[in-house]
Amino acid sequence: MALGDTERRVVGEIVTASLAAAVAGQFYEPADPGLPALDERCGCFVTLKTNGQLRGCLGCFVSDNPLWQTVADYARYSALCDPRFTRNRLTQRDLPEVEIEVSVLSPLEPCHDPLSIIPGIHGIYVKRGPQSGCYLPQVATEMGWGGVEEFWTSCCRDKAGMSPDAWQQPGTECSTFTADVFEVG
């Protein structure tokens, strides 16, 4: 789902307010903005960086809540709950420097031919038993990965804790998605 300029601006306002409240130890409850596109029940990720370095990135593939509520929740979770940053949480001092990126996701689609994806266009999700991992579409571009195999291999090994070739093994679920990605601020 691609959002228009008005919807992106409103999402940005919600994410920024939720993030500011979270680092201040407060809870932000957004009001329904009354925009039909933001009432969609879809997944999203909120990525936070300072000086180009990742400081938090959490999201979901599906949500029972409207998008406007989901982005508020995941802005807070990305700031306070990403387990990779338990010793380096965002603070109020970090807010002026924080770079915020929102990814609004399409539904997951089973991927029967993992070699058919296009890095930078498709995001990937792998699951095998209790282990799973995903990469947003922009990760391939940010990391300079042009190869499909490198994208899947890194996701299995580095994100899901699986063997690097798990994406090629029977019993591993491979899925793809696309995202409307935009910066806030």
Residue frames as a rotation matrix with the C-alpha (Angstrom) as fourth column:
MET 1
0.583 0.813 0.000 0.00
0.813 -0.583 0.000 0.00
0.000 0.000 -1.000 0.00
ALA 2
-0.552 -0.734 0.397 1.43
0.732 -0.654 -0.192 3.37
0.400 0.184 0.898 -0.99
LEU 3
0.164 0.567 -0.807 0.49
0.843 -0.506 -0.184 6.35
-0.512 -0.650 -0.561 1.13
GLY 4
0.492 0.072 0.868 -0.09
0.615 -0.734 -0.288 9.84
0.616 0.675 -0.405 -0.19
ASP 5
-0.446 -0.740 0.504 1.68
0.212 -0.634 -0.744 12.95
0.870 -0.225 0.439 1.06
THR 6
0.079 0.553 0.829 -1.05
-0.745 -0.520 0.418 13.76
0.662 -0.651 0.372 3.61
GLU 7
0.928 0.289 -0.235 -1.03
-0.099 0.801 0.591 10.25
0.359 -0.525 0.772 5.06
ARG 8
0.192 -0.940 -0.282 2.77
0.701 0.333 -0.631 10.23
0.687 -0.076 0.723 5.23
ARG 9
-0.415 -0.310 0.856 2.78
-0.235 -0.872 -0.429 13.58
0.879 -0.379 0.289 7.02
VAL 10
0.468 0.683 0.561 0.22
-0.756 -0.019 0.655 12.34
0.458 -0.730 0.507 9.57
VAL 11
0.824 -0.268 -0.500 2.13
0.369 0.922 0.115 9.07
0.431 -0.279 0.858 10.11
GLY 12
-0.181 -0.963 0.199 5.25
0.467 -0.262 -0.845 11.17
0.865 -0.060 0.497 10.66
GLU 13
-0.181 0.198 0.963 3.51
-0.647 -0.762 0.035 13.30
0.741 -0.617 0.266 13.28
ILE 14
0.832 0.547 0.091 2.20
-0.450 0.569 0.688 10.21
0.325 -0.614 0.720 15.09
VAL 15
0.577 -0.687 -0.442 5.57
0.599 0.724 -0.343 8.44
0.555 -0.066 0.829 15.04
THR 16
-0.352 -0.752 0.557 7.42
0.152 -0.633 -0.759 11.54
0.923 -0.183 0.337 16.23
ALA 17
0.095 0.482 0.871 4.98
-0.812 -0.468 0.348 12.16
0.575 -0.741 0.347 19.09
SER 18
0.941 0.273 -0.199 5.05
-0.141 0.854 0.501 8.51
0.307 -0.444 0.842 20.15
LEU 19
0.259 -0.937 -0.235 8.84
0.633 0.348 -0.692 8.42
0.730 0.031 0.683 20.09
ALA 20
-0.387 -0.383 0.839 9.15
-0.262 -0.826 -0.498 11.64
0.884 -0.412 0.219 22.13
ALA 21
0.483 0.638 0.600 6.71
-0.789 0.021 0.614 10.32
0.379 -0.769 0.514 24.72
ALA 22
0.857 -0.146 -0.494 8.47
0.204 0.977 0.065 6.95
0.473 -0.156 0.867 24.92
VAL 23
-0.104 -0.989 -0.108 11.91
0.586 0.027 -0.810 8.39
0.803 -0.147 0.577 25.69
ALA 24
-0.447 0.032 0.894 10.30
-0.546 -0.801 -0.244 10.72
0.709 -0.597 0.375 28.27
GLY 25
-0.994 0.054 -0.093 8.76
0.104 0.696 -0.711 7.71
0.026 -0.716 -0.697 30.05
GLN 26
-0.389 0.910 -0.140 5.25
-0.573 -0.359 -0.737 8.59
-0.721 -0.207 0.661 28.95
PHE 27
-0.524 0.335 0.783 2.64
0.633 0.768 0.095 6.86
-0.570 0.545 -0.615 26.84
TYR 28
-0.725 0.278 -0.631 1.21
-0.541 -0.797 0.270 8.51
-0.427 0.536 0.728 23.73
GLU 29
-0.333 0.718 0.612 -2.24
0.609 0.659 -0.442 7.54
-0.720 0.225 -0.656 22.51
PRO 30
-0.993 -0.079 -0.084 -2.90
-0.012 -0.658 0.753 9.03
-0.115 0.749 0.653 19.06
ALA 31
-0.105 0.985 -0.136 -6.34
-0.325 -0.164 -0.932 10.18
-0.940 -0.053 0.337 18.01
ASP 32
0.031 0.225 0.974 -7.92
0.796 0.584 -0.161 8.66
-0.605 0.780 -0.161 14.92
PRO 33
-0.726 -0.413 -0.550 -6.86
0.071 -0.841 0.537 11.03
-0.684 0.351 0.640 12.14
GLY 34
0.265 0.959 -0.099 -9.93
-0.077 -0.081 -0.994 10.18
-0.961 0.271 0.052 10.05
LEU 35
-0.113 -0.358 -0.927 -7.98
-0.968 -0.172 0.185 9.18
-0.226 0.918 -0.327 6.94
PRO 36
0.809 0.587 0.038 -9.28
-0.567 0.795 -0.216 5.97
-0.157 0.153 0.976 5.32
ALA 37
0.458 -0.696 -0.554 -5.82
-0.258 0.492 -0.832 4.81
0.851 0.524 0.045 4.15
LEU 38
-0.554 -0.713 0.430 -4.60
-0.597 -0.020 -0.802 4.93
0.581 -0.701 -0.414 7.76
ASP 39
0.196 0.701 0.686 -7.49
-0.942 0.330 -0.068 2.71
-0.274 -0.633 0.724 8.88
GLU 40
0.452 -0.087 -0.888 -6.00
-0.518 0.785 -0.340 -0.24
0.726 0.614 0.310 6.96
ARG 41
0.758 -0.254 0.601 -4.91
-0.414 0.524 0.744 -3.23
-0.504 -0.813 0.292 9.02
CYS 42
0.796 -0.572 -0.196 -1.40
0.052 0.388 -0.920 -3.83
0.603 0.722 0.339 7.70
GLY 43
0.559 -0.684 -0.469 2.08
0.807 0.321 0.495 -4.40
-0.188 -0.656 0.731 8.98
CYS 44
0.815 -0.400 0.418 4.79
-0.168 -0.855 -0.490 -1.82
0.554 0.329 -0.765 9.41
PHE 45
0.252 -0.791 -0.558 8.31
0.960 0.277 0.040 -1.39
0.123 -0.546 0.829 10.72
VAL 46
0.973 -0.096 0.209 9.77
-0.123 -0.985 0.119 1.72
0.194 -0.141 -0.971 12.35
THR 47
0.359 -0.928 -0.099 13.53
0.863 0.371 -0.343 2.09
0.355 0.038 0.934 11.96
LEU 48
0.995 -0.088 -0.052 15.52
-0.051 -0.866 0.498 4.47
-0.089 -0.493 -0.866 14.15
LYS 49
0.320 -0.942 0.100 19.10
0.872 0.251 -0.421 5.57
0.371 0.222 0.902 13.47
THR 50
0.890 -0.223 -0.397 21.51
-0.032 -0.900 0.435 8.14
-0.454 -0.374 -0.808 14.85
ASN 51
0.104 -0.870 -0.482 24.43
-0.788 -0.368 0.494 9.24
-0.607 0.328 -0.724 12.70
GLY 52
0.061 0.014 -0.998 23.50
-0.907 0.418 -0.050 6.48
0.417 0.908 0.038 10.25
GLN 53
-0.886 -0.419 -0.196 23.81
-0.282 0.825 -0.490 3.77
0.367 -0.379 -0.849 12.91
LEU 54
-0.054 0.907 -0.417 20.84
0.073 0.421 0.904 1.55
0.996 0.018 -0.089 13.72
ARG 55
-0.838 -0.162 0.521 19.36
-0.468 -0.278 -0.839 2.25
0.281 -0.947 0.157 17.17
GLY 56
-0.519 0.703 0.486 16.11
-0.147 0.486 -0.861 0.30
-0.842 -0.519 -0.149 16.91
CYS 57
-0.577 0.420 -0.700 13.92
-0.782 -0.039 0.622 -1.40
0.234 0.907 0.351 14.36
LEU 58
-0.826 0.420 0.376 10.82
0.172 0.823 -0.541 -3.39
-0.537 -0.382 -0.752 15.20
GLY 59
-0.509 0.713 -0.483 7.59
-0.861 -0.417 0.291 -4.08
0.006 0.564 0.826 13.39
CYS 60
-0.298 0.521 0.800 4.95
-0.105 0.815 -0.570 -6.59
-0.949 -0.254 -0.189 12.47
PHE 61
-0.992 -0.051 0.117 3.62
0.101 0.240 0.965 -8.24
-0.077 0.969 -0.233 9.33
VAL 62
-0.241 0.965 0.102 -0.05
0.459 0.021 0.888 -8.10
0.855 0.261 -0.448 10.31
SER 63
-0.999 -0.023 0.026 -1.98
-0.011 -0.511 -0.859 -6.04
0.033 -0.859 0.511 12.81
ASP 64
-0.274 0.953 -0.131 -5.47
0.956 0.284 0.067 -6.06
0.101 -0.107 -0.989 14.24
ASN 65
0.100 0.234 -0.967 -5.17
0.502 -0.851 -0.154 -2.31
-0.859 -0.470 -0.203 14.74
PRO 66
0.954 0.194 0.231 -5.42
0.298 -0.500 -0.813 0.48
-0.042 0.844 -0.535 12.17
LEU 67
0.269 -0.920 0.286 -2.12
0.754 0.016 -0.657 1.65
0.599 0.392 0.698 10.72
TRP 68
0.225 -0.180 0.958 -2.21
-0.282 -0.953 -0.113 4.94
0.933 -0.245 -0.265 12.67
GLN 69
0.821 0.085 0.565 -2.21
-0.571 0.157 0.806 2.96
-0.020 -0.984 0.178 15.95
THR 70
0.863 -0.500 0.078 0.31
0.503 0.864 -0.032 0.37
-0.052 0.067 0.996 14.75
VAL 71
0.235 -0.824 0.516 2.93
0.424 -0.391 -0.817 2.99
0.875 0.411 0.257 13.80
ALA 72
0.395 -0.049 0.917 2.56
-0.696 -0.668 0.264 4.65
0.600 -0.743 -0.298 17.22
ASP 73
0.941 0.002 0.340 3.09
-0.242 0.705 0.666 1.30
-0.238 -0.709 0.664 18.95
TYR 74
0.696 -0.691 0.196 6.12
0.717 0.650 -0.252 0.33
0.047 0.315 0.948 16.90
ALA 75
0.309 -0.593 0.744 7.77
-0.102 -0.798 -0.594 3.73
0.946 0.108 -0.307 17.26
ARG 76
0.547 -0.038 0.836 7.63
-0.829 -0.165 0.535 3.16
0.117 -0.986 -0.122 21.02
TYR 77
0.927 -0.173 0.332 8.75
0.071 0.952 0.298 -0.48
-0.368 -0.253 0.895 20.76
SER 78
0.618 -0.735 0.280 11.66
0.514 0.108 -0.851 0.41
0.596 0.669 0.444 18.45
ALA 79
0.218 -0.523 0.824 12.91
-0.470 -0.796 -0.381 3.00
0.855 -0.305 -0.419 20.93
LEU 80
0.113 -0.066 0.991 12.45
-0.992 -0.069 0.108 0.97
0.061 -0.995 -0.073 24.09
CYS 81
0.573 0.356 0.738 12.18
-0.545 0.838 0.019 -2.73
-0.612 -0.413 0.675 23.30
ASP 82
0.721 -0.365 -0.589 14.60
-0.432 0.428 -0.794 -3.74
0.542 0.827 0.151 20.53
PRO 83
0.956 -0.290 0.046 16.69
0.133 0.568 0.812 -6.42
-0.262 -0.770 0.582 22.29
ARG 84
0.384 -0.860 0.334 19.79
0.816 0.147 -0.559 -5.52
0.432 0.488 0.759 20.26
PHE 85
-0.239 -0.451 0.860 19.97
0.135 -0.892 -0.430 -2.17
0.962 0.014 0.274 22.05
THR 86
0.643 0.537 -0.546 19.19
0.571 0.140 0.809 -2.92
0.511 -0.832 -0.217 25.68
ARG 87
0.137 -0.679 -0.721 22.42
0.897 -0.225 0.382 -1.18
-0.421 -0.699 0.578 26.74
ASN 88
-0.881 -0.454 -0.131 22.08
0.337 -0.798 0.499 1.73
-0.331 0.395 0.857 24.34
ARG 89
0.038 0.985 0.170 18.45
0.967 0.007 -0.255 2.84
-0.253 0.174 -0.952 24.38
LEU 90
-0.257 -0.004 0.966 17.45
0.519 -0.844 0.135 6.13
0.815 0.536 0.219 22.80
THR 91
-0.358 0.127 -0.925 17.21
0.851 -0.364 -0.380 9.04
-0.384 -0.923 0.022 25.22
GLN 92
0.733 0.634 -0.247 15.70
0.518 -0.755 -0.402 12.51
-0.442 0.166 -0.882 25.05
ARG 93
0.124 -0.784 -0.608 19.20
-0.286 -0.615 0.735 13.81
-0.950 0.082 -0.300 24.21
ASP 94
-0.680 -0.423 0.599 19.20
0.343 0.538 0.770 11.60
-0.648 0.729 -0.221 21.09
LEU 95
0.225 0.945 0.239 15.91
0.643 0.040 -0.765 12.93
-0.732 0.326 -0.598 19.70
PRO 96
0.516 0.011 -0.856 17.29
-0.423 -0.866 -0.266 15.90
-0.745 0.499 -0.443 17.73
GLU 97
-0.410 -0.810 -0.420 19.66
-0.822 0.129 0.554 13.53
-0.394 0.573 -0.719 15.89
VAL 98
-0.372 0.265 0.890 17.35
0.075 0.964 -0.256 10.56
-0.925 -0.028 -0.378 15.38
GLU 99
-0.704 0.178 -0.688 16.56
-0.709 -0.118 0.695 9.55
0.042 0.977 0.209 11.81
ILE 100
-0.282 0.726 0.627 13.18
-0.272 0.566 -0.778 7.88
-0.920 -0.391 0.038 11.46
GLU 101
-0.768 0.096 -0.633 12.12
-0.610 0.193 0.769 5.62
0.196 0.976 -0.090 8.61
VAL 102
-0.093 0.822 0.561 8.69
-0.557 0.425 -0.714 4.00
-0.826 -0.379 0.418 8.30
SER 103
-0.917 -0.109 -0.383 8.03
-0.377 0.547 0.748 0.95
0.128 0.830 -0.542 6.15
VAL 104
-0.005 0.968 0.252 4.36
-0.791 0.151 -0.593 0.15
-0.612 -0.202 0.765 5.46
LEU 105
-0.807 -0.509 0.300 4.18
-0.323 0.805 0.497 -3.47
-0.495 0.304 -0.814 4.37
SER 106
-0.092 0.711 -0.698 2.20
-0.860 0.297 0.415 -5.40
0.502 0.638 0.584 1.82
PRO 107
0.737 0.365 0.569 0.89
-0.608 0.726 0.322 -8.80
-0.295 -0.583 0.757 2.99
LEU 108
-0.381 -0.844 0.378 3.37
-0.594 0.536 0.600 -11.68
-0.709 0.004 -0.705 3.07
GLU 109
0.638 0.488 -0.595 3.26
-0.770 0.414 -0.486 -13.89
0.010 0.768 0.640 -0.02
PRO 110
0.596 -0.458 0.659 4.67
0.107 0.859 0.500 -17.43
-0.796 -0.228 0.561 -0.17
CYS 111
0.300 -0.602 -0.740 7.81
-0.919 -0.391 -0.054 -17.50
-0.257 0.696 -0.670 -2.29
HIS 112
0.866 0.114 0.486 8.09
-0.034 0.985 -0.170 -20.72
-0.498 0.131 0.857 -4.25
ASP 113
0.533 -0.746 0.399 11.16
0.751 0.200 -0.630 -19.56
0.390 0.635 0.667 -6.18
PRO 114
0.636 -0.277 -0.720 13.48
0.484 -0.584 0.652 -17.61
-0.601 -0.763 -0.238 -3.84
LEU 115
-0.453 -0.877 0.161 15.83
0.670 -0.215 0.711 -16.82
-0.589 0.430 0.685 -6.73
SER 116
-0.130 0.498 0.857 13.07
0.909 -0.285 0.303 -14.85
0.395 0.819 -0.416 -8.47
ILE 117
0.643 0.425 -0.637 13.01
0.685 -0.691 0.230 -11.96
-0.343 -0.584 -0.735 -5.99
ILE 118
0.292 -0.521 0.802 14.50
0.484 -0.643 -0.594 -8.55
0.825 0.562 0.064 -6.69
PRO 119
-0.138 -0.405 -0.904 16.73
0.983 -0.170 -0.074 -7.23
-0.124 -0.899 0.421 -3.86
GLY 120
-0.964 -0.175 -0.201 15.77
0.178 -0.984 0.002 -3.66
-0.198 -0.034 0.980 -3.04
ILE 121
-0.503 0.862 -0.064 12.18
-0.593 -0.291 0.751 -4.27
0.629 0.416 0.657 -4.19
HIS 122
0.461 0.659 -0.594 11.23
-0.055 0.689 0.722 -7.37
0.886 -0.300 0.354 -2.21
GLY 123
-0.107 -0.393 0.913 11.63
-0.991 -0.033 -0.131 -7.90
0.081 -0.919 -0.386 1.50
ILE 124
-0.161 -0.010 -0.987 12.13
-0.264 0.964 0.033 -11.45
0.951 0.265 -0.158 2.70
TYR 125
0.156 0.256 0.954 10.95
-0.985 0.110 0.132 -13.58
-0.071 -0.960 0.269 5.60
VAL 126
-0.287 -0.282 -0.915 12.21
-0.352 0.920 -0.173 -17.05
0.891 0.273 -0.363 6.47
LYS 127
0.164 0.373 0.913 10.79
-0.983 0.137 0.120 -19.45
-0.080 -0.918 0.389 9.05
ARG 128
-0.102 -0.205 -0.973 11.87
-0.245 0.954 -0.175 -22.91
0.964 0.220 -0.147 10.05
GLY 129
-0.126 0.147 -0.981 10.40
0.852 0.523 -0.031 -24.32
0.509 -0.839 -0.191 13.23
PRO 130
0.573 0.378 -0.727 10.68
0.763 -0.569 0.305 -21.70
-0.299 -0.730 -0.614 15.98
GLN 131
-0.371 -0.815 -0.445 13.39
0.494 -0.579 0.648 -19.73
-0.786 0.021 0.618 14.16
SER 132
0.541 0.519 0.662 12.53
0.840 -0.298 -0.453 -16.84
-0.038 0.801 -0.597 11.86
GLY 133
-0.334 -0.624 -0.707 14.02
0.453 -0.764 0.460 -13.68
-0.826 -0.166 0.538 10.46
CYS 134
0.649 0.544 0.532 13.30
0.737 -0.278 -0.616 -10.95
-0.187 0.792 -0.582 7.97
TYR 135
-0.659 -0.702 -0.271 14.96
0.554 -0.697 0.456 -8.22
-0.509 0.150 0.848 6.02
LEU 136
0.419 0.719 -0.555 13.12
0.101 -0.645 -0.758 -5.15
-0.902 0.261 -0.343 4.78
PRO 137
0.808 -0.061 0.585 13.55
0.586 0.170 -0.792 -4.47
-0.051 0.984 0.173 1.04
GLN 138
0.861 -0.442 0.254 15.89
-0.336 -0.866 -0.369 -1.53
0.383 0.233 -0.894 1.62
VAL 139
0.650 -0.650 0.393 18.40
-0.276 0.279 0.920 -3.66
-0.708 -0.706 0.002 3.56
ALA 140
0.486 -0.472 0.736 19.82
0.776 0.619 -0.116 -5.18
-0.401 0.628 0.667 0.36
THR 141
0.640 -0.206 0.740 20.46
0.422 -0.710 -0.563 -1.71
0.642 0.673 -0.368 -1.06
GLU 142
0.847 -0.287 0.447 21.88
-0.512 -0.664 0.545 -0.30
0.140 -0.691 -0.709 2.19
MET 143
0.532 -0.649 0.543 24.27
-0.137 0.567 0.812 -3.25
-0.835 -0.507 0.213 2.54
GLY 144
-0.066 -0.556 -0.829 25.26
-0.923 -0.281 0.262 -3.15
-0.378 0.782 -0.495 -1.13
TRP 145
-0.516 -0.040 0.855 23.93
0.033 0.997 0.066 -6.63
-0.856 0.063 -0.514 -1.81
GLY 146
-0.320 0.399 -0.859 23.00
-0.931 -0.301 0.207 -7.15
-0.176 0.866 0.467 -5.43
GLY 147
-0.744 -0.089 -0.662 22.80
-0.357 0.891 0.282 -10.91
0.565 0.446 -0.694 -5.24
VAL 148
0.314 0.949 0.028 19.64
-0.663 0.198 0.722 -12.77
0.680 -0.245 0.691 -4.35
GLU 149
0.391 -0.196 -0.899 21.56
0.403 0.915 -0.024 -15.65
0.827 -0.353 0.436 -2.75
GLU 150
-0.702 -0.712 0.013 23.50
0.347 -0.359 -0.867 -13.27
0.622 -0.604 0.499 -0.49
PHE 151
-0.411 0.661 0.628 20.23
-0.721 -0.657 0.221 -11.68
0.559 -0.362 0.746 0.68
TRP 152
0.639 0.698 -0.324 18.62
-0.402 0.662 0.633 -15.03
0.656 -0.274 0.704 1.63
THR 153
0.149 -0.671 -0.726 21.84
0.538 0.671 -0.510 -16.47
0.830 -0.315 0.461 3.07
SER 154
-0.799 -0.466 0.381 22.45
-0.001 -0.632 -0.775 -13.49
0.602 -0.619 0.504 5.35
CYS 155
-0.043 0.866 0.498 18.83
-0.836 -0.304 0.457 -13.48
0.547 -0.397 0.737 6.52
CYS 156
0.694 0.289 -0.660 19.00
-0.020 0.923 0.383 -17.16
0.720 -0.253 0.646 7.45
ARG 157
-0.024 -0.844 -0.535 22.42
0.715 0.360 -0.600 -16.96
0.699 -0.397 0.595 9.11
ASP 158
-0.825 -0.528 0.202 22.44
0.302 -0.713 -0.633 -13.48
0.478 -0.461 0.747 10.64
LYS 159
-0.507 0.702 0.501 18.80
-0.746 -0.648 0.153 -12.78
0.432 -0.296 0.852 11.45
ALA 160
0.527 0.832 -0.173 17.18
-0.668 0.532 0.521 -16.18
0.526 -0.159 0.836 11.97
GLY 161
-0.048 -0.633 0.773 20.13
-0.926 0.319 0.204 -18.08
-0.375 -0.706 -0.601 13.44
MET 162
0.852 0.358 0.382 19.70
-0.160 0.873 -0.460 -20.87
-0.499 0.331 0.801 10.90
SER 163
-0.091 -0.846 0.525 22.22
0.613 0.367 0.699 -22.52
-0.784 0.386 0.486 8.65
PRO 164
-0.536 -0.198 -0.821 23.14
-0.305 -0.861 0.407 -20.17
-0.787 0.468 0.402 5.77
ASP 165
-0.921 0.154 -0.357 21.51
-0.315 0.244 0.917 -22.44
0.228 0.958 -0.176 3.20
ALA 166
-0.715 0.686 0.135 18.29
0.261 0.441 -0.859 -23.01
-0.648 -0.579 -0.494 5.16
TRP 167
-0.111 0.700 -0.706 16.36
-0.635 -0.597 -0.491 -21.03
-0.765 0.393 0.510 2.53
GLN 168
-0.318 -0.090 -0.944 17.11
-0.898 0.349 0.269 -23.85
0.305 0.933 -0.192 0.06
GLN 169
-0.989 -0.147 -0.008 16.08
-0.133 0.912 -0.389 -26.67
0.065 -0.384 -0.921 2.38
PRO 170
-0.243 0.940 -0.241 12.69
0.174 0.286 0.942 -28.42
0.954 0.187 -0.233 2.43
GLY 171
0.146 0.422 -0.895 10.65
0.946 0.206 0.252 -27.38
0.291 -0.883 -0.368 5.44
THR 172
-0.678 -0.348 -0.648 11.81
0.518 -0.851 -0.085 -23.75
-0.521 -0.393 0.757 5.43
GLU 173
0.457 0.862 0.220 9.03
0.842 -0.339 -0.420 -21.29
-0.288 0.377 -0.880 4.69
CYS 174
-0.762 -0.644 -0.069 10.18
0.561 -0.709 0.428 -18.45
-0.324 0.287 0.901 2.43
SER 175
0.414 0.907 0.076 7.95
0.867 -0.368 -0.336 -15.42
-0.277 0.205 -0.939 1.92
THR 176
-0.720 -0.583 0.376 8.27
0.671 -0.724 0.163 -12.02
0.178 0.370 0.912 0.31
PHE 177
0.425 0.798 -0.426 6.65
0.804 -0.549 -0.227 -8.63
-0.415 -0.246 -0.876 0.66
THR 178
-0.205 -0.442 0.873 7.04
0.667 -0.716 -0.206 -5.10
0.717 0.540 0.442 -0.59
ALA 179
0.001 0.169 -0.986 7.05
0.913 -0.402 -0.068 -1.87
-0.408 -0.900 -0.155 1.40
ASP 180
0.585 0.133 0.800 6.22
0.391 -0.910 -0.134 1.78
0.711 0.392 -0.585 1.01
VAL 181
0.108 -0.698 -0.708 9.32
0.991 0.019 0.133 3.24
-0.079 -0.716 0.693 2.69
PHE 182
0.410 0.005 0.912 9.64
0.311 -0.941 -0.135 6.89
0.857 0.339 -0.387 3.69
GLU 183
-0.632 -0.677 -0.378 11.62
0.659 -0.212 -0.721 9.07
0.408 -0.705 0.580 6.05
VAL 184
0.572 0.783 -0.244 9.94
0.772 -0.414 0.482 11.13
0.277 -0.464 -0.842 8.74
GLY 185
0.394 -0.353 -0.848 10.96
0.621 -0.578 0.529 14.66
-0.678 -0.735 -0.009 9.56
